[in-house]
Amino acid sequence: MERFEVLSPDKVTIEFDIPYYTSKEKAFEAFDNWKKRYEFQGYYSSVDYGRIPLDELEDYIYVREISNQLNN
C-alpha cells in the first residue's frame, strides 16, 4: 500500500490528525485545502524562505512516499 506525507516548506506536516495519505492525488488535495488557510494574507510565511506567494507554494512543499517498513 502506498502512503504519502505532505510537509510544509518548513518541513512540518500540514495536518496533524492525518499522518499520511493513501495516494498522491489525496496528498495534493490535502495540500490545496491547507493552502486555502493562507488566502486571506496572500502568502505563506516560512522560517527558511520568508514570504512565499501562494501560486509558488507547491514548489516549496515536500510530498514523499512513506516506507512500508515494520517497526521492530
Secondary structure, 3 states (H helix, E strand, C coil): CCCEEEECCCCCECCCCCCCECCHHHHHHHHHHHHHCCCCCCEEEECCCEEEEHHHHHHCCEEEECCCCCCC
